[in-house]
Amino acid sequence: MEDYTPYIGQLFQEKTKYLRSTTGSPWAPQRTVARDISPKKIIPLPKPRFVKGLDFWQILKQRRSIRDYQTGSLSLIELANLLWATQGLTEGMGSPWYRTVPSAGALHPIDTYLVVNRVEEVPSGIYYFQVEDFSLREKKIGDFSRPIASAALGQEMALTAAVVFVWVAVIDRCRQKYRQRAYRYIYLDCGHIGQNLYLAATAMNLGCCTIGAFFDDEVNALLEVDGQEETTIYLATIGKI
């Protein structure tokens, strides 16, 4: 007889369902979840400069996952454009902040870290993207191309990329309102961000490939996040083609 014991994935779907029989509201009052990033150095990013004259539908048609990169460096404005496309503010400086991507309740639980290998004016190292003032916050300096590639199951594109985007969920930023349902929304939010990066990279003639296969604990340790309340969800590589 087959074993029909629910697997983790099935349990996840079941435990995060909205049910009419559930007592009370499916969400809780929103509260602020503070972030404490104490950078060694702050690098202001230039104001994005948008590529004009590109047809949106053609960009959709051309989008591909590209894994082979040249050795050239990204310019700082190219990096700024990519960061703005993925999480740039589009309206307001209060709460909620509206960005280039949708997010459940406009809570935006996904933070962006960068493993910089070759970006002009930015030393190789690991950085945190501060959305509010559009800057990079230095976490540590050094060549982390091999550690991030090793953590990404040895995928060479993480070694040869000019920069690796690492998206980390700050769980309680969403969970404090949506409770267990938040875990669904977090993955959806990260997917929105990944697609925006693909489209922006395509418009800029850059290669992009997202990565869902990685050793979670190794990436979390590299970024110095706890893997519980802050945990890596998704990676993406960017490089010249």
Beta strands, then each sheet from edge to edge (+ up, - down):
strand 1: 42-44
strand 2: 89-91
strand 3: 98-99
strand 4: 110-116
strand 5: 125-130
strand 6: 135-141
strand 7: 163-170
strand 8: 206-211
strand 9: 230-240
sheet 1: 1+ 6- 5+ 4- 7+ 9- 8+
sheet 2: 2+ 3-
end
